[in-house]
Amino acid sequence: PGPPRPGAGLRSAAARLRGSRMAQNALWLYAVQAAVFVFPLVTIPFLARVLRPEGWGLVVFCQSFSAWLLLIVQYGFNFSATREVARGRDDPERVAEIVAGVQGARVALLGVAAAIGAAAFLFVPELRRHPGYLAGAWIAAVATGFVPLWYFQGTERLRGPALLDIGIRLASNLGIFFWVTESTGWRVLALQAGGSLVSVAVTNAWMYRSVPFRLPRLAAALATLRSGWPLFVFVSAASVYTVANSFLLGLLVGTGAVGFFGAADKIVRAGMSLFGPLSQAMYPRINQLVARDVAHADRVLRRTLVPFVGMGVAMGAGVALLAPLIVRVLLGPQYGPAVTVLRILALLPPLIGFGTVVGIHWAIPLGLDRAYNRFVLTAGALNLGLALLLVPRYGAAGMASAAVLAETVVESGLAWLYVRHLLRTRVRPLAVASEARA
């Protein structure tokens, strides 16, 4: 055979990409994350200036409440149900049972969400004074919670949901420029709620085109809630030092400080969203590998650890160095205190990169939910205690410090767990070899 023809390598790589469902799903998810990353870079400068720190802080406060409520309704199904669908997707009857169980569980959780919404109205003065903000946040959370993304992740069919998500985000963000004014920040939440309602209607229709509809049964719903409980505890505890921090900050010192913390937090988390697509695409495949070949799954994870952590280090260093410029360009001169907050939060990307691989792709598929939960619960309690100690004195910067320290606790625990695993896997082959020599 002669020398390879020009471009043959690229064509071969493209052919492999077309044949890899995981790679295609990762690309579609990266398209969504590009929208998640780019759209805030356009809307945050507009909202920060139009609403000013006080109005922007109120919007972020309600968005944080909505994100926390969403975790209740989702109940960790994006992990537990995705895992079950990925393992049983070759059995249509099994998938139909999983779908019915999850849908029944979510109907039950709707009552919990209603109770939380009523309690928020009664006991949180800021939400009682702004019922329109609360209504938008509640509807957005509940509707998003009923989007069956877990099904499409488990079956590795994410093209349609990805395109739908991008379209809804584009429409919602365009609506912000035409509809939101200085005194109508509630419309940001209303647009998000409307987009979530469209998404839940379309994605459920798609799902039931492939899965036969079954009325949820109480026994199946309760069994689903029991099986998903460990991951729900994990996700809920993690929310205390992630999505709920803006809400906690607002409860402690008011929504003015939330504007500074929330703006910096959104910028950092928009960057960290770049971890999401590859993580989501890998999760069902890793679960399949764990079920069939744990050693192969372990090798895959070791190869991904360096890129994830390296991307986090580069991201954090860039944010820390450019913090004054980022705040000046994206937020404006009124947000000077956000520079310090942004530099503190720049420590998060390397930690999240490590935790994504070792926690989401290793500990959870191996069933180490309880150990992971212990680390997360400890971090959640630490975050709350540090917030009560630091926020009254240091405000938004104190909240950022509490969040970073809490995340450090989780990743330190995971590192200890993973190193112990590596030592055991190395000792075991040595013991087998010594027995063979004897």
Secondary structure, DSSP 8 states (H G I E B T S, - for coil): -----TTHHHHHHHHHHHH-HHHHHHHHHHHHHHHHHHHHHHHHHHHHHHHHHHHHHHHHHHHHHHHHHHHHHHTTHHHHHHHHHHHHTT-HHHHHHHHHHHHHHHHHHHHHHHHHHHHHHHH-HHHHH-HHHHHHHHHHHHHHHT--HHHHHHTT--HHHHHHHHHHHHHHHHHHHHH--TT-THHHHHHHHHHHHHHHHHHHHHHHHHS------HHHHHHHHHHHHHHHHHHHHHHHTTTTHHHHHHHHH-HHHHHHHHHHHHHHHHHHGGGHHHHHHHHHHHHHHHHH-HHHHHHHHHHHHHHHHHHHHHHHHHHHHHHHHHHHHHT-GGGTTHHHHHHHHTTHHHHHHHHIIIIIIIITTTT-HHHHHHHHHHHHHHHHHHHHHHHHHHTHHHHHHHHHHHHHHHHHHHHHHHHHHHHHHHHHHHHHHHHHH-
